[in-house]
Amino acid sequence: MRLIPFERVVPDHRKIDNLADILVTEEGPGILSRLVDGALRRLAGDRDLRAEETTLYAACRTWCHSEGAPVMSSRALPLAPGNWSARPRPRR
């Protein structure tokens, strides 16, 4: 598991009290299902995930630009392919 630091300060008027509890209560089963599905697909070598990773990185770059945050390379990004598990990735 990777810890992704969240360094942005959310203004008090936009904060949601007990957000984690709300998410687990209202969306917990769906979130867990997506996590397990993604993990199983990743371990099975699902090639469609590569396209999803590319889309995710593009969205991250767009967000960084809009927020004035530094853009990391896809290799440096904590969610980058190859950083999700200790298993080595097969070379292509």
DSSP file (Angstrom, degrees, kcal/mol; ACC not computed):
  #  RESIDUE AA STRUCTURE BP1 BP2  ACC     N-H-->O    O-->H-N    N-H-->O    O-->H-N    TCO  KAPPA ALPHA  PHI   PSI    X-CA   Y-CA   Z-CA
    1    1 A M              0   0    0      0, 0.0     2,-0.4     0, 0.0    84,-0.0   0.000 360.0 360.0 360.0 142.6    0.0    0.0    0.0
    2    2 A R        -     0   0    0     82,-0.0     2,-0.6     2,-0.0    82,-0.0  -0.915 360.0-139.1-111.5 136.7    1.2    3.5   -0.8
    3    3 A L        -     0   0    0     -2,-0.4     0, 0.0    75,-0.0     0, 0.0  -0.845  15.4-158.7 -91.5 125.2    0.4    6.6    1.3
    4    4 A I        -     0   0    0     -2,-0.6     2,-0.1    74,-0.0    -2,-0.0  -0.915  18.3-130.2-106.2 112.1   -0.3    9.5   -0.9
    5    5 A P        -     0   0    0      0, 0.0     2,-0.7     0, 0.0    -2,-0.0  -0.362  12.5-155.8 -65.0 137.2    0.2   12.8    1.0
    6    6 A F        +     0   0    0      1,-0.1    -2,-0.0    -2,-0.1     0, 0.0  -0.907  23.8 164.1-112.7 100.1   -2.7   15.3    0.8
    7    7 A E        +     0   0    0     -2,-0.7     2,-0.3     2,-0.1    -1,-0.1   0.428  35.2 110.8-101.4  -0.3   -1.1   18.6    1.5
    8    8 A R        -     0   0    0      1,-0.1     2,-0.6     2,-0.0    -2,-0.0  -0.572  65.3-132.3 -77.9 136.9   -3.9   20.9    0.2
    9    9 A V        -     0   0    0     -2,-0.3    -2,-0.1     0, 0.0    -1,-0.1  -0.796  15.6-148.3 -91.8 123.7   -5.7   22.9    2.9
   10   10 A V        -     0   0    0     -2,-0.6     5,-0.1     1,-0.0    -2,-0.0  -0.797  22.8-115.6 -92.3 127.3   -9.4   22.7    2.6
   11   11 A P    >>  -     0   0    0      0, 0.0     3,-2.1     0, 0.0     4,-0.7  -0.280  24.8-115.5 -60.3 147.7  -11.2   25.8    3.8
   12   12 A D  G >4 S+     0   0    0      1,-0.3     3,-1.0     2,-0.2    -2,-0.0   0.848 114.1  59.0 -53.9 -38.6  -13.4   25.3    6.9
   13   13 A H  G 34 S+     0   0    0      1,-0.2    -1,-0.3     3,-0.0    -3,-0.0   0.647 109.4  44.9 -70.1 -12.1  -16.6   26.1    5.0
   14   14 A R  G <4 S+     0   0    0     -3,-2.1    -1,-0.2     2,-0.0    -2,-0.2   0.469  88.7 109.5-106.7  -4.9  -15.9   23.2    2.5
   15   15 A K    <<  -     0   0    0     -3,-1.0     2,-0.6    -4,-0.7    -3,-0.0  -0.440  57.4-147.4 -74.1 145.5  -14.9   20.6    5.1
   16   16 A I    >   -     0   0    0     -2,-0.1     3,-1.2     0, 0.0    -2,-0.0  -0.960  19.1-127.7-114.9 115.8  -17.3   17.7    5.7
   17   17 A D  T 3  S+     0   0    0     -2,-0.6     5,-0.1     1,-0.3     0, 0.0  -0.353  89.4   2.9 -61.8 138.1  -17.3   16.4    9.3
   18   18 A N  T 3> S+     0   0    0      1,-0.1     4,-2.4     3,-0.1    -1,-0.3   0.838  77.9 160.8  56.0  39.1  -16.7   12.7    9.6
   19   19 A L  H <> S+     0   0    0     -3,-1.2     4,-3.0     1,-0.2     5,-0.2   0.900  71.4  53.4 -57.7 -42.7  -16.2   12.2    5.8
   20   20 A A  H  > S+     0   0    0      1,-0.2     4,-2.5     2,-0.2    -1,-0.2   0.925 110.2  47.3 -60.1 -44.0  -14.4    8.9    6.3
   21   21 A D  H  > S+     0   0    0      2,-0.2     4,-2.6     1,-0.2     5,-0.2   0.908 112.6  49.7 -63.0 -41.7  -17.3    7.5    8.4
   22   22 A I  H  X S+     0   0    0     -4,-2.4     4,-3.0     2,-0.2     5,-0.4   0.930 111.8  48.0 -63.0 -45.5  -19.8    8.8    5.8
   23   23 A L  H  X>S+     0   0    0     -4,-3.0     4,-2.6     1,-0.2     5,-0.6   0.923 114.0  46.1 -62.4 -44.3  -18.0    7.2    2.9
   24   24 A V  H  X5S+     0   0    0     -4,-2.5     4,-1.0    -5,-0.2    -1,-0.2   0.920 117.4  44.0 -65.3 -42.8  -17.6    3.9    4.7
   25   25 A T  H  <5S+     0   0    0     -4,-2.6    -2,-0.2    -5,-0.2    -1,-0.2   0.935 126.8  27.9 -67.3 -47.0  -21.2    3.8    5.8
   26   26 A E  H  <5S+     0   0    0     -4,-3.0    -3,-0.2    -5,-0.2    -2,-0.2   0.814 140.1  15.9 -88.8 -31.5  -22.8    5.0    2.5
   27   27 A E  H  X5S+     0   0    0     -4,-2.6     4,-2.6    -5,-0.4     3,-0.3   0.374  87.7 111.4-125.1   2.7  -20.3    3.8   -0.1
   28   28 A G  H  X<S+     0   0    0     -4,-1.0     4,-2.8    -5,-0.6     5,-0.3   0.877  79.5  47.7 -50.9 -51.8  -18.1    1.2    1.7
   29   29 A P  H  > S+     0   0    0      0, 0.0     4,-2.2     0, 0.0    -1,-0.2   0.895 114.9  46.9 -60.4 -38.9  -19.3   -1.9   -0.1
   30   30 A G  H  > S+     0   0    0     -3,-0.3     4,-2.2     2,-0.2    -2,-0.2   0.901 112.7  48.8 -68.7 -40.9  -18.9   -0.3   -3.5
   31   31 A I  H  X S+     0   0    0     -4,-2.6     4,-2.3     2,-0.2    -1,-0.2   0.936 113.2  47.1 -63.8 -46.4  -15.4    1.1   -2.7
   32   32 A L  H  X S+     0   0    0     -4,-2.8     4,-2.7    -5,-0.2     5,-0.2   0.906 110.4  53.2 -62.1 -41.5  -14.2   -2.2   -1.4
   33   33 A S  H  X S+     0   0    0     -4,-2.2     4,-2.7    -5,-0.3    -1,-0.2   0.918 109.7  47.7 -60.2 -44.2  -15.7   -4.0   -4.5
   34   34 A R  H  X S+     0   0    0     -4,-2.2     4,-2.5     2,-0.2    -1,-0.2   0.896 112.2  50.1 -64.3 -40.4  -13.8   -1.6   -6.8
   35   35 A L  H  X S+     0   0    0     -4,-2.3     4,-2.4     2,-0.2    -2,-0.2   0.937 113.8  43.9 -63.1 -47.0  -10.5   -2.1   -4.9
   36   36 A V  H  X S+     0   0    0     -4,-2.7     4,-2.7     2,-0.2     5,-0.2   0.921 113.9  50.7 -65.5 -43.7  -10.8   -5.9   -5.0
   37   37 A D  H  X S+     0   0    0     -4,-2.7     4,-2.5    -5,-0.2    -2,-0.2   0.928 112.2  47.0 -59.6 -45.9  -11.8   -5.9   -8.7
   38   38 A G  H  X S+     0   0    0     -4,-2.5     4,-2.5     2,-0.2    -1,-0.2   0.903 112.2  49.9 -63.4 -41.4   -8.9   -3.7   -9.6
   39   39 A A  H  X S+     0   0    0     -4,-2.4     4,-2.6     2,-0.2    -2,-0.2   0.923 112.1  47.4 -64.0 -44.0   -6.4   -5.8   -7.6
   40   40 A L  H  X S+     0   0    0     -4,-2.7     4,-1.8     1,-0.2    -2,-0.2   0.911 113.0  48.4 -64.2 -42.1   -7.7   -9.0   -9.2
   41   41 A R  H  <>S+     0   0    0     -4,-2.5     5,-2.5    -5,-0.2     4,-0.4   0.912 112.4  49.4 -63.2 -41.6   -7.5   -7.5  -12.6
   42   42 A R  H ><5S+     0   0    0     -4,-2.5     3,-1.3     1,-0.2    -2,-0.2   0.932 111.6  47.5 -64.0 -46.6   -3.9   -6.2  -11.9
   43   43 A L  H 3<5S+     0   0    0     -4,-2.6    -1,-0.2     1,-0.3    -2,-0.2   0.808 109.2  54.9 -65.8 -29.0   -2.7   -9.5  -10.6
   44   44 A A  T 3<5S-     0   0    0     -4,-1.8    -1,-0.3    -5,-0.2    -2,-0.2   0.511 116.8-114.5 -82.0  -4.5   -4.3  -11.3  -13.7
   45   45 A G  T < 5 -     0   0    0     -3,-1.3     2,-0.3    -4,-0.4    -3,-0.2   0.798  41.5-172.0  78.8  28.7   -2.3   -9.0  -16.0
   46   46 A D    > < -     0   0    0     -5,-2.5     3,-1.1     1,-0.2     4,-0.4  -0.388  12.9-158.2 -59.1 114.7   -5.3   -7.2  -17.5
   47   47 A R  T >> S+     0   0    0     -2,-0.3     3,-1.1     1,-0.2     4,-0.7   0.730  85.4  71.5 -71.0 -22.2   -4.0   -5.1  -20.3
   48   48 A D  H 3> S+     0   0    0      1,-0.2     4,-1.6     2,-0.2     3,-0.3   0.782  86.2  67.9 -63.5 -24.7   -7.0   -2.8  -20.2
   49   49 A L  H <> S+     0   0    0     -3,-1.1     4,-2.8     1,-0.2    -1,-0.2   0.821  89.1  64.0 -64.6 -29.3   -5.6   -1.4  -16.9
   50   50 A R  H <> S+     0   0    0     -3,-1.1     4,-2.0    -4,-0.4    -1,-0.2   0.919 103.4  47.0 -59.9 -43.0   -2.7    0.1  -18.8
   51   51 A A  H  X S+     0   0    0     -4,-0.7     4,-2.2    -3,-0.3    -1,-0.2   0.890 111.9  50.8 -65.5 -38.9   -5.2    2.4  -20.7
   52   52 A E  H  X S+     0   0    0     -4,-1.6     4,-2.6     2,-0.2    -2,-0.2   0.892 108.8  51.5 -65.6 -39.1   -6.9    3.3  -17.4
   53   53 A E  H  X S+     0   0    0     -4,-2.8     4,-2.4     2,-0.2    -1,-0.2   0.891 109.2  50.7 -63.4 -39.7   -3.5    4.1  -15.8
   54   54 A T  H  X S+     0   0    0     -4,-2.0     4,-2.1     2,-0.2    -2,-0.2   0.912 111.5  47.5 -64.3 -43.0   -2.7    6.4  -18.8
   55   55 A T  H  X S+     0   0    0     -4,-2.2     4,-2.2     2,-0.2    -2,-0.2   0.903 111.3  51.4 -64.1 -42.2   -6.1    8.2  -18.4
   56   56 A L  H  X S+     0   0    0     -4,-2.6     4,-2.2     1,-0.2    -2,-0.2   0.915 109.9  48.8 -61.7 -44.2   -5.5    8.5  -14.6
   57   57 A Y  H  X S+     0   0    0     -4,-2.4     4,-2.6     1,-0.2    -1,-0.2   0.903 109.6  52.1 -64.8 -40.1   -2.1   10.1  -15.2
   58   58 A A  H  X S+     0   0    0     -4,-2.1     4,-2.2     1,-0.2    -1,-0.2   0.907 110.3  48.6 -61.9 -41.3   -3.5   12.5  -17.8
   59   59 A A  H  X S+     0   0    0     -4,-2.2     4,-2.4     2,-0.2    -1,-0.2   0.887 110.5  51.7 -64.8 -38.8   -6.2   13.6  -15.3
   60   60 A C  H  X S+     0   0    0     -4,-2.2     4,-2.7     2,-0.2    -2,-0.2   0.920 109.3  49.5 -64.0 -44.0   -3.5   14.0  -12.6
   61   61 A R  H  X S+     0   0    0     -4,-2.6     4,-2.4     2,-0.2    -2,-0.2   0.916 110.9  49.9 -60.8 -43.7   -1.4   16.2  -14.9
   62   62 A T  H  X S+     0   0    0     -4,-2.2     4,-2.3     1,-0.2    -1,-0.2   0.922 111.7  48.4 -61.1 -44.8   -4.4   18.4  -15.7
   63   63 A W  H  X S+     0   0    0     -4,-2.4     4,-1.9     2,-0.2     6,-0.3   0.927 110.3  51.5 -62.2 -45.5   -5.3   18.8  -12.0
   64   64 A C  H  X>S+     0   0    0     -4,-2.7     5,-2.2     1,-0.2     4,-0.9   0.921 110.7  48.4 -58.5 -44.9   -1.7   19.7  -11.2
   65   65 A H  H ><5S+     0   0    0     -4,-2.4     3,-0.6     1,-0.2    -1,-0.2   0.918 112.3  48.2 -61.9 -43.2   -1.6   22.4  -13.9
   66   66 A S  H 3<5S+     0   0    0     -4,-2.3    -1,-0.2     1,-0.2    -2,-0.2   0.788 117.1  42.3 -69.9 -26.3   -5.0   23.8  -12.7
   67   67 A E  H 3<5S-     0   0    0     -4,-1.9    -1,-0.2    -5,-0.2    -2,-0.2   0.464 109.9-118.3 -97.5  -3.3   -3.9   23.9   -9.1
   68   68 A G  T <<5 +     0   0    0     -4,-0.9    -3,-0.2    -3,-0.6    -4,-0.1   0.738  65.7 145.4  71.8  21.5   -0.4   25.2   -9.8
   69   69 A A      < -     0   0    0     -5,-2.2    -1,-0.2    -6,-0.3    -2,-0.1  -0.604  58.4 -95.1 -89.8 152.2    1.1   22.0   -8.3
   70   70 A P        -     0   0    0      0, 0.0     2,-0.5     0, 0.0    -1,-0.1  -0.415  37.6-128.1 -66.1 141.7    4.3   20.4   -9.6
   71   71 A V        -     0   0    0     -2,-0.1     2,-0.2    -7,-0.1   -10,-0.1  -0.803  20.6-151.3 -93.9 126.1    3.7   17.7  -12.1
   72   72 A M        -     0   0    0     -2,-0.5     2,-0.1     1,-0.1    -8,-0.1  -0.593  23.2-105.4 -90.0 156.1    5.4   14.4  -11.4
   73   73 A S    >>  -     0   0    0     -2,-0.2     4,-1.8     1,-0.1     3,-0.5  -0.392  35.4-108.0 -70.6 160.6    6.5   12.0  -14.0
   74   74 A S  T 34 S+     0   0    0      1,-0.2    -1,-0.1     2,-0.2     6,-0.1   0.812 121.7  54.2 -62.2 -27.4    4.3    8.9  -14.3
   75   75 A R  T 34 S+     0   0    0      1,-0.2    -1,-0.2     5,-0.1     5,-0.1   0.816 110.0  45.6 -74.9 -29.7    7.2    6.9  -12.8
   76   76 A A  T <4 S+     0   0    0     -3,-0.5    -2,-0.2     3,-0.1    -1,-0.2   0.728  87.5 103.2 -84.7 -22.3    7.4    9.2   -9.8
   77   77 A L  S >< S-     0   0    0     -4,-1.8     3,-2.7     1,-0.2     6,-0.1  -0.413  76.6-132.0 -63.4 128.6    3.7    9.3   -9.2
   78   78 A P  T 3  S+     0   0    0      0, 0.0    -1,-0.2     0, 0.0    -4,-0.0   0.757 107.3  50.7 -57.0 -24.4    2.9    7.0   -6.3
   79   79 A L  T 3  S+     0   0    0      3,-0.0     3,-0.1   -26,-0.0     5,-0.1   0.391  84.3 128.4 -91.1   4.0    0.0    5.4   -8.2
   80   80 A A  S X  S-     0   0    0     -3,-2.7     3,-2.0     1,-0.1     4,-0.2  -0.208  74.0 -87.2 -61.5 149.0    2.3    4.7  -11.2
   81   81 A P  T 3  S+     0   0    0      0, 0.0    -1,-0.1     0, 0.0     8,-0.1  -0.268 115.8  32.1 -54.4 139.6    2.4    1.2  -12.6
   82   82 A G  T 3  S+     0   0    0     -3,-0.1     3,-0.1     6,-0.1     7,-0.1   0.189 102.6  78.6  96.5 -16.4    4.9   -0.9  -10.9
   83   83 A N  S <  S+     0   0    0     -3,-2.0    -3,-0.1     1,-0.1     3,-0.0   0.427  72.4  80.8-100.0  -1.0    4.5    0.8   -7.5
   84   84 A W  S    S+     0   0    0     -4,-0.2     2,-0.3    -5,-0.1    -1,-0.1   0.726 102.8   8.3 -81.5 -21.2    1.3   -1.0   -6.6
   85   85 A S  S    S-     0   0    0      2,-0.2    -1,-0.1    -3,-0.1     0, 0.0  -0.947  70.7-112.3-150.7 170.0    2.9   -4.2   -5.4
   86   86 A A  S    S+     0   0    0     -2,-0.3    -1,-0.0     2,-0.1    -3,-0.0   0.568  83.8 107.2 -82.7  -8.2    6.2   -5.7   -4.6
   87   87 A R  S    S-     0   0    0      1,-0.1    -2,-0.2     0, 0.0     2,-0.1  -0.516  77.8-115.1 -72.5 134.7    5.9   -8.1   -7.5
   88   88 A P        -     0   0    0      0, 0.0    -1,-0.1     0, 0.0    -2,-0.1  -0.421  27.8-120.5 -68.4 144.7    8.2   -7.2  -10.5
   89   89 A R        -     0   0    0     -2,-0.1     2,-0.1    -7,-0.1     0, 0.0  -0.639  27.6-110.8 -82.8 140.1    6.4   -6.2  -13.7
   90   90 A P        -     0   0    0      0, 0.0     2,-0.2     0, 0.0    -1,-0.1  -0.474  34.4-118.1 -68.3 142.1    7.1   -8.2  -16.7
   91   91 A R              0   0    0     -2,-0.1     0, 0.0     1,-0.1     0, 0.0  -0.566 360.0 360.0 -81.3 145.2    9.1   -6.4  -19.4
   92   92 A R              0   0    0     -2,-0.2    -1,-0.1     0, 0.0     0, 0.0   0.400 360.0 360.0-109.3 360.0    7.5   -5.7  -22.7
